[in-house]
Structure formats: structure tokens, C-alpha cells
Amino acid sequence: RPYKNHEVVFAAWEAHTQGPAWRGDELVLFGAGEISTPLPPHARWNEGSYQYRQAAAELASAKGAFIHSRSASQSGVQLLSLSLGVPTLVSTAGGLPEYQPPGFSITGIDDAKGLARDLDAL
């Protein structure tokens, strides 16, 4: 769905994987729905609906979580990620900037370069 902002996230991810800060990690997407943009290199989609107990271990092992949506709708993902100790990368609309710990990423909705820079910092 367009509010998920896949194009910007994928552009940032691709820029990150082409730079010197990339260490072989991969972008993992969870959930049901539709992704109209092709997945970038080093990305996979775990398609389907998940309960917390099914995804918690993999989420907790993540280097970071994207909540880079075009509209405020994903604060539950942000809170879940933070409760698992996973840094979150949020857009100015997608997550709740006031919930971001000091120094955590908050970038503009269309700022793929800024998001890539924040990925590099992880």
C-alpha cells in the first residue's frame, strides 16, 4: 500500500547496500498485503499474517526497524520494536517522533538519502 512508503525505503536500502557501511545484512519485510515495487537486492519478504510469538525472536535480533510510512499508522510497530530493544528508523509522519529515543533516526517522508545515511550509522 502506498502509505508504507516502499519506494523510499527500498531506495535507501539499495544505497546502503552499495556503500562501505553495508556488512551483508538483509532487509526483511513481514506482513500480508501488496508490494507494487520490486524488492531491492538483499531483501526478502516473509509474506503473511503473524502473531507476536511467531515473529518476536526474529524482530528482537534485528539491527533496526523501519517505520518510515507516509502517514501516522505504524506507532504499534514502533513501540513493539523499542520494547524489544530494536532501534527504529521513523519518518516525520510514520512513527511518533516523540517516542524516539535521543539520537534515533527521524527523517522526512521522501528523504531516501537521509534514511540511507541513518542505515549506514546502524
C-alpha positions as CSV (number, residue, x, y, z in Angstrom):
1,R,0.0,0.0,0.0
2,P,1.3,3.4,-0.8
3,Y,1.4,4.6,2.8
4,K,4.1,2.1,3.6
5,N,6.5,4.2,1.5
6,H,8.3,1.1,0.0
7,E,9.9,3.1,-2.8
8,V,11.7,5.4,-0.4
9,V,12.7,2.6,1.9
10,F,13.9,0.4,-1.0
11,A,15.9,3.3,-2.5
12,A,17.6,3.9,0.9
13,W,18.2,0.3,1.3
14,E,19.8,-0.1,-2.1
15,A,22.0,3.0,-1.5
16,H,23.1,1.5,1.8
17,T,24.0,-1.9,0.3
18,Q,26.1,-0.2,-2.3
19,G,28.2,1.7,0.2
20,P,31.1,0.8,2.5
21,A,28.9,0.6,5.7
22,W,26.9,-2.4,4.5
23,R,28.0,-5.6,6.3
24,G,26.0,-8.2,4.4
25,D,22.8,-7.8,6.4
26,E,19.4,-8.1,4.7
27,L,16.1,-6.2,4.6
28,V,13.3,-8.4,5.9
29,L,9.7,-7.4,5.4
30,F,6.9,-9.0,7.4
31,G,3.2,-9.0,6.7
32,A,0.4,-9.5,4.3
33,G,-0.7,-7.1,1.6
34,E,0.9,-5.9,-1.6
35,I,4.2,-4.6,-2.6
36,S,4.0,-2.9,-6.0
37,T,7.7,-2.1,-6.3
38,P,10.2,-4.9,-6.9
39,L,12.3,-5.9,-3.9
40,P,15.8,-4.5,-3.9
41,P,18.9,-6.7,-3.7
42,H,19.5,-8.4,-0.3
43,A,15.8,-8.2,0.7
44,R,13.2,-10.8,1.4
45,W,9.5,-10.8,2.2
46,N,8.0,-13.0,4.9
47,E,4.5,-12.7,3.5
48,G,1.5,-13.5,5.7
49,S,-0.1,-12.6,8.9
50,Y,1.8,-13.1,12.1
51,Q,1.2,-13.2,15.8
52,Y,3.7,-11.7,18.2
53,R,5.0,-15.1,19.4
54,Q,5.8,-16.1,15.8
55,A,7.9,-13.0,14.9
56,A,9.3,-11.8,18.2
57,A,12.6,-13.6,18.1
58,E,13.5,-12.5,14.6
59,L,12.3,-8.9,15.3
60,A,14.4,-8.8,18.5
61,S,17.5,-9.9,16.6
62,A,17.1,-7.0,14.0
63,K,19.6,-4.2,13.8
64,G,16.8,-1.8,13.2
65,A,13.1,-1.4,12.2
66,F,11.6,0.8,9.6
67,I,8.5,2.8,10.5
68,H,9.0,5.1,7.5
69,S,5.4,5.4,6.4
70,R,3.8,8.3,4.6
71,S,1.1,8.7,7.3
72,A,0.8,8.1,11.0
73,S,-0.3,4.5,11.2
74,Q,2.5,2.4,12.5
75,S,3.2,3.5,16.1
76,G,2.4,0.0,17.3
77,V,5.3,-1.3,15.3
78,Q,7.5,1.4,16.7
79,L,6.5,0.6,20.3
80,L,7.0,-3.1,19.7
81,S,10.4,-2.6,18.2
82,L,11.5,-0.3,21.0
83,S,10.2,-2.7,23.7
84,L,12.4,-5.4,22.1
85,G,15.4,-3.1,22.2
86,V,15.5,-2.6,18.4
87,P,16.4,0.9,17.1
88,T,13.7,2.4,14.9
89,L,14.0,4.5,11.7
90,V,10.9,6.6,11.5
91,S,9.6,9.3,9.1
92,T,8.3,12.6,10.3
93,A,4.8,11.1,9.7
94,G,5.1,7.3,10.0
95,G,6.2,6.8,13.6
96,L,5.8,9.0,16.6
97,P,8.9,11.3,16.8
98,E,8.2,12.0,20.4
99,Y,8.7,8.3,21.2
100,Q,12.1,8.2,19.5
101,P,15.0,8.0,22.0
102,P,17.6,10.7,21.6
103,G,19.8,10.2,18.7
104,F,17.5,7.8,16.9
105,S,16.6,8.4,13.2
106,I,13.7,10.8,12.2
107,T,13.8,11.7,8.5
108,G,11.5,13.3,6.1
109,I,9.0,11.1,4.2
110,D,10.8,11.4,0.9
111,D,14.4,11.7,2.3
112,A,15.9,8.5,0.9
113,K,19.5,9.9,1.2
114,G,18.9,10.8,4.9
115,L,17.4,7.4,5.5
116,A,20.4,5.6,3.8
117,R,22.8,7.7,6.0
118,D,20.9,6.6,9.1
119,L,21.1,2.9,7.9
120,D,24.8,3.3,7.5
121,A,25.0,4.5,11.1
122,L,23.4,1.4,12.4
